[in-house]
Amino acid sequence: PEKVKLDTVGIVFKGTEVKIADDGEILVRGENVMNGYWNDPHSTNATIIDGWVHTGDIGEFDEDNYLKITDRKKDIIVNAGGDNISPSRIEAKLDITPEIAQSMLYGDYKNYLVAIIVPNKEEALIWAKENNKSEDLSILIEDEDFIKIIKQITEKINKNLSVIEQVRKFILIDHEFTIENGMMTPSMKVRRFKVKEKYEESLENLYS
């Protein structure tokens, strides 16, 4: 119990080595780590390099040497300058605010990050009533005053982010990512490629 720490996967077991690669990926090796995939040398060679298993997870050790997983490598955004950016860490900061239900960052090979933001419907309707605005979310997301509210939130969050992590622009949409509309996996992860597929044109317009 004394070795349990919230938001981490714990400390490294004896007999196991863990290191963080230059790109942030968690690498593991040891007697209790797999030797490869059964009858699949291609996947084995791609996953195990120089004895280290490349987990596909991005992570870091905290000040107490507990390992924390922060993202999936395949989800990492690589900007125009070649910097690796963890989108889920920034999205979590957005999504924890009362006014935002969900968000997804976009910005591969771009000079700055943009986002899709789904407003929290309940909070949006409260604001609409207080400000004599339409209670139709599809109309509200086009309202300049409402957009300013969301912009103020992103600007506040940006103050605690590095320059490359800051969300410069965003689009608002009026429906959440769900399993039913194909935007979420059964384990409630955003299916980024599906969201990009649907909103890519609108996102690209933010760079023009």
C-alpha positions as CSV (number, residue, x, y, z in Angstrom):
1,P,0.0,0.0,0.0
2,E,2.8,2.4,0.8
3,K,4.1,2.0,-2.8
4,V,0.7,3.0,-4.3
5,K,0.5,6.5,-5.7
6,L,-2.5,8.0,-7.5
7,D,-2.0,9.0,-11.2
8,T,1.0,6.7,-11.5
9,V,1.6,3.1,-12.4
10,G,3.9,2.7,-9.5
11,I,7.7,2.1,-9.1
12,V,9.8,-0.2,-11.1
13,F,9.9,-3.9,-10.0
14,K,13.2,-5.5,-9.0
15,G,14.7,-7.3,-12.0
16,T,13.1,-4.8,-14.4
17,E,14.7,-1.8,-16.0
18,V,12.7,1.1,-17.3
19,K,14.0,4.2,-19.1
20,I,12.5,7.1,-21.0
21,A,13.7,7.5,-24.6
22,D,14.6,10.9,-26.1
23,D,11.1,11.1,-27.6
24,G,9.4,10.3,-24.3
25,E,8.5,6.7,-25.0
26,I,8.7,4.2,-22.1
27,L,11.2,1.4,-22.8
28,V,11.3,-1.7,-20.6
29,R,13.6,-4.7,-20.3
30,G,14.1,-7.6,-17.9
31,E,13.5,-11.3,-17.2
32,N,9.8,-10.8,-16.8
33,V,9.3,-8.9,-20.0
34,M,8.2,-10.6,-23.2
35,N,10.7,-12.0,-25.6
36,G,8.6,-11.3,-28.7
37,Y,5.3,-12.0,-30.5
38,W,4.5,-15.7,-31.3
39,N,5.2,-16.4,-35.0
40,D,5.4,-12.7,-35.8
41,P,9.1,-11.7,-36.3
42,H,8.1,-8.4,-38.0
43,S,6.2,-7.1,-35.0
44,T,8.9,-8.4,-32.6
45,N,11.6,-6.6,-34.5
46,A,9.6,-3.4,-34.5
47,T,8.8,-3.6,-30.8
48,I,12.0,-5.0,-29.3
49,I,15.1,-3.0,-30.2
50,D,18.5,-3.8,-28.6
51,G,16.7,-5.7,-25.9
52,W,14.3,-2.9,-25.0
53,V,10.6,-3.3,-25.4
54,H,9.1,-0.1,-26.9
55,T,5.8,0.1,-25.1
56,G,4.2,2.8,-27.3
57,D,3.4,4.8,-24.2
58,I,4.8,8.2,-23.4
59,G,5.7,8.8,-19.8
60,E,7.9,10.3,-17.1
61,F,9.2,9.6,-13.6
62,D,8.0,11.9,-10.9
63,E,10.1,13.3,-8.1
64,D,9.6,10.1,-6.1
65,N,10.6,7.9,-9.0
66,Y,7.1,6.7,-9.7
67,L,6.3,6.1,-13.3
68,K,3.5,8.1,-14.9
69,I,2.0,7.4,-18.3
70,T,1.1,10.7,-20.0
71,D,0.1,9.7,-23.5
72,R,0.2,7.2,-26.4
73,K,3.1,7.7,-28.8
74,K,0.8,7.4,-31.8
75,D,-1.2,10.3,-30.4
76,I,1.7,12.6,-30.0
77,I,1.6,15.8,-32.1
78,V,4.8,16.7,-33.9
79,N,4.8,20.4,-34.8
80,A,6.5,22.2,-37.7
81,G,9.6,22.7,-35.6
82,G,9.8,18.9,-34.8
83,D,8.8,19.3,-31.2
84,N,6.8,16.4,-29.6
85,I,3.6,17.6,-27.9
86,S,1.4,15.5,-25.6
87,P,-2.2,16.4,-26.6
88,S,-4.0,14.5,-23.8
89,R,-2.2,16.5,-21.1
90,I,-3.4,19.8,-22.6
91,E,-6.9,18.4,-23.3
92,A,-7.2,17.3,-19.7
93,K,-6.6,20.9,-18.6
94,L,-9.3,22.1,-21.0
95,D,-11.8,19.4,-20.1
96,I,-11.6,19.9,-16.4
97,T,-13.1,23.4,-16.7
98,P,-16.8,23.5,-16.1
99,E,-17.6,25.1,-19.4
100,I,-15.9,22.5,-21.6
101,A,-17.1,18.9,-22.0
102,Q,-14.6,17.6,-24.4
103,S,-11.7,18.8,-26.6
104,M,-9.2,17.5,-29.1
105,L,-6.0,19.1,-30.2
106,Y,-4.7,19.3,-33.8
107,G,-1.4,20.6,-35.2
108,D,0.8,18.0,-36.8
109,Y,3.5,19.8,-38.8
110,K,1.9,23.1,-38.0
111,N,3.3,26.3,-36.4
112,Y,0.8,26.2,-33.6
113,L,-1.9,24.2,-32.0
114,V,-5.7,24.5,-32.6
115,A,-8.5,22.6,-31.0
116,I,-12.0,21.2,-31.4
117,I,-14.0,22.1,-28.3
118,V,-17.3,20.7,-27.2
119,P,-19.0,23.1,-24.7
120,N,-20.6,21.7,-21.6
121,K,-24.3,21.9,-22.6
122,E,-25.6,22.5,-19.1
123,E,-23.2,25.3,-18.3
124,A,-23.8,26.8,-21.8
125,L,-27.6,26.8,-21.2
126,I,-27.2,28.5,-17.8
127,W,-25.0,31.2,-19.4
128,A,-27.5,31.6,-22.3
129,K,-30.4,32.2,-19.8
130,E,-28.4,34.7,-17.8
131,N,-27.4,36.6,-20.9
132,N,-30.7,36.4,-22.9
133,K,-29.2,34.2,-25.6
134,S,-30.5,31.3,-27.6
135,E,-30.7,28.1,-25.7
136,D,-30.1,26.2,-28.9
137,L,-26.4,25.0,-28.6
138,S,-26.0,24.9,-32.4
139,I,-26.8,28.6,-32.4
140,L,-24.9,29.4,-29.3
141,I,-21.6,28.1,-30.6
142,E,-21.8,30.8,-33.3
143,D,-22.5,33.6,-30.8
144,E,-19.5,36.0,-30.5
145,D,-20.1,36.6,-26.7
146,F,-20.2,32.9,-26.0
147,I,-17.1,32.3,-28.1
148,K,-15.3,35.0,-26.1
149,I,-16.1,33.1,-22.9
150,I,-14.4,30.0,-24.2
151,K,-11.5,32.0,-25.6
152,Q,-10.9,33.5,-22.1
153,I,-10.7,29.9,-20.7
154,T,-8.2,28.9,-23.3
155,E,-6.1,32.0,-22.7
156,K,-6.1,31.4,-18.9
157,I,-4.9,27.8,-19.5
158,N,-2.3,29.0,-22.0
159,K,-0.6,31.0,-19.3
160,N,0.5,27.8,-17.6
161,L,1.7,26.1,-20.8
162,S,4.8,26.5,-22.9
163,V,4.6,28.5,-26.1
164,I,4.5,25.3,-28.3
165,E,1.7,23.8,-26.1
166,Q,-0.6,26.8,-26.2
167,V,-4.0,26.6,-28.0
168,R,-4.1,29.6,-30.4
169,K,-7.5,29.0,-32.1
170,F,-10.4,26.6,-31.8
171,I,-13.7,25.6,-33.3
172,L,-16.8,24.8,-31.3
173,I,-19.1,21.9,-32.1
174,D,-22.5,21.2,-30.6
175,H,-22.4,17.5,-30.0
176,E,-20.1,15.3,-27.9
177,F,-17.8,12.6,-29.1
178,T,-19.5,9.3,-28.4
179,I,-19.2,5.6,-29.1
180,E,-22.5,5.8,-31.1
181,N,-21.2,8.4,-33.5
182,G,-17.9,6.6,-33.9
183,M,-15.8,9.3,-32.2
184,M,-15.0,7.3,-29.1
185,T,-13.7,3.8,-28.5
186,P,-15.5,1.4,-26.1
187,S,-12.8,2.3,-23.5
188,M,-13.8,5.9,-23.9
189,K,-10.8,7.1,-25.8
190,V,-11.2,9.7,-28.5
191,R,-10.8,8.2,-31.9
192,R,-8.6,11.0,-33.2
193,F,-8.4,9.9,-36.8
194,K,-12.2,9.8,-37.0
195,V,-12.6,13.3,-35.5
196,K,-9.9,14.6,-37.8
197,E,-11.6,13.0,-40.8
198,K,-14.9,14.7,-40.0
199,Y,-13.5,18.2,-39.0
200,E,-10.2,18.5,-40.9
201,E,-11.4,21.1,-43.3
202,S,-12.7,23.4,-40.5
203,L,-9.5,22.8,-38.5
204,E,-7.3,23.6,-41.5
205,N,-9.2,26.8,-42.0
206,L,-7.9,28.0,-38.7
207,Y,-4.5,28.2,-40.3
208,S,-5.6,30.4,-43.2
